[in-house]
Amino acid sequence: MATEYDYVIVGAGAAGCVLAGRLSEDPGTRVALIEAGGRDDRLEIRIPAAFGKLFKTAYDWNYTTAPQPGLAGRSLYWPRGRTLGGSSSINAQMWVRGHPRDYDQWDIPGWSYEDVLPYFQRAEHRVGTNRGEVYGTAGPLHISELRSPNETTRAFLAACAELGLARLPELNGAEVNGAADRFGEGCAPTPVTQRRGRRWSPADAYLRPALKRPNLTLIHDSPADRVLFSGKRAVGVRLAHGAEVRAAKEVLLAGGAIGSPHLLMLSGVGDPDVLRVGGVDVHHDLPGVGRGLVDHLVTAVYMHCPRPVTLATAPRLPNLVRFLFHRSGPLTSNVGEAVAFIRTSPEEPAPDIELIFAPVPFIDHGLTPPPGHGITIGAMLLQPESQGRITLDEDRDVVIDPAYFSAEADIRRLALGLRMAQRLAATEALRDYVDGPMVPYTAPVTDEEVIAFLRERSETLYHPAGTCRMGLSGDAVVDAELRVHGLEGLRVVDASVMPTLNRGHTLAPVVMIAERAADLILREDF
């Protein structure tokens, strides 16, 4: 027997938690939130530095890409959260909105930086003094500084200064010396989604308080396998075990850049040629579904550290006790403790590389930590030109092809980013913490060696987007109010709607998108 609600949200990741929290504020609105995974009840979710322990577990979708010609034929592991909070429950908690240009370049009415800034601030509860000019201070999502930053992180920031990079007073809203065209260029400690030293995900901030309301129903451990339609109107969702959850007003897809296009395709919405491969009948011809896949690719310098001061010893029992009783110590680290944004050439209109510092050798996603102490200086490509696609195979399983390095400009920019990471590792400021390269870093010197290293060792930084992109024409899947083109009662609200990636990390824009979507939905409801 089907159960009917006003709104049915598919996916309890960051966007789904925001939607559930905001839409259920009206006691007269019935909301159902459906999540494929279980509750976020593992201690490792609470411990900021322990997120790698959740990879390839029941809390992870454990995706793998198609072989990538641009990456020496490798298939990359893509962790994505499968629990309340989604990927925000297994990520590095970095709250980095990006550059104003990121949103202005979308060129969509209502989504300029000036338009979206209030939604960032509505979400934010910035801890600390003198934060109000940049951040919100009354929102549900706590944003703070790290409580116990590693001493090597201070040395990294000093290394950035040694090479002439400005120290930013606020990472998410800083002009350099009053110059608007230098917005966000420089280095800073990473603001993190933590409250008193523990992870504070959108599940903590939005969902958990809302679950006390009788008008919000959480259905977990229940993958959705189809959107139900009456003609061109979405009327509900069918779950994998056969039950139906009906929506009187709207179905809201918040499954992320992989989950949302996959569910649309399973529901007969997409490119007919792709649907035909999976044996899915076409309900609505919408070729853009799954196209436009972009992701942040990262390469890294790994160096031995001669001092036993890094996070390599963080998992020891005394540190766990310190975390549990005092909310301090190395387990409060988010691993990516500091960042720097640079332009690789004066022609770049804004930063095109993010340098990320970790006081630990974060190799192969941290799944098999090497022995000994080490540090990581990563270089991430911020505005990739390469675009891939999500499709189906014969079993209707998702096929992920990011097409990394299919655009030649990407490898050129990332090579320059690696060169800068190498320069930082060689500074006087880091001399006491660096003692030669650490496997698998090969210390490439020539251009050919650098490019070979990029192809053989670059990895995802976990920011897929763009597969249900927002726009008014072309391959757009949703309109400026996130409604699926040509259908009624169906929206997509997650990173898949982003027309281009932000120069930062995707958690902040996803929360912003969901905050704005809630406003759009409620405005339309009256």
QUIQUIPE-V22125 format. One record per run of one state. SS is the DSSP state (alpha for helix, beta for strand, coil for the rest). FROM is the first residue (numbers start at 1). LEN is the number of residues. If there is no record, write none. Layout:
SS;FROM;LEN
SS;FROM;LEN
This chain:
coil;1;2
beta;3;8
coil;11;2
beta;13;1
alpha;14;10
coil;24;7
beta;31;4
coil;35;3
beta;38;1
coil;39;4
alpha;43;4
coil;47;1
alpha;48;7
coil;55;5
beta;60;1
coil;61;2
beta;63;2
coil;65;3
beta;68;1
alpha;69;3
coil;72;2
beta;74;1
coil;75;2
beta;77;2
coil;79;2
beta;81;1
coil;82;1
beta;83;1
coil;84;1
beta;85;1
alpha;86;4
coil;90;4
beta;94;1
coil;95;5
alpha;100;5
coil;105;8
alpha;113;11
beta;124;3
coil;127;10
beta;137;1
coil;138;3
beta;141;4
coil;145;6
alpha;151;12
coil;163;4
beta;167;1
coil;168;8
beta;176;1
coil;177;2
beta;179;1
alpha;180;3
coil;183;3
beta;186;4
coil;190;2
beta;192;1
coil;193;1
beta;194;2
coil;196;2
beta;198;2
coil;200;2
alpha;202;9
coil;211;5
beta;216;4
coil;220;4
beta;224;7
coil;231;2
beta;233;7
coil;240;4
beta;244;10
coil;254;2
alpha;256;11
coil;267;2
beta;269;2
coil;271;1
alpha;272;6
coil;278;6
beta;284;2
coil;286;5
beta;291;4
coil;295;2
beta;297;8
coil;305;6
alpha;311;3
coil;314;3
alpha;317;10
coil;327;3
alpha;330;3
coil;333;3
beta;336;7
coil;343;10
beta;353;6
coil;359;5
alpha;364;3
coil;367;7
beta;374;8
coil;382;6
beta;388;5
coil;393;5
beta;398;4
coil;402;6
alpha;408;18
coil;426;5
alpha;431;3
coil;434;3
beta;437;1
coil;438;9
alpha;447;11
coil;458;1
beta;459;2
coil;461;4
beta;465;1
coil;466;4
beta;470;1
coil;471;7
beta;478;1
coil;479;4
beta;483;2
coil;485;3
beta;488;1
coil;489;1
beta;490;3
coil;493;2
alpha;495;3
coil;498;8
alpha;506;20
coil;526;1
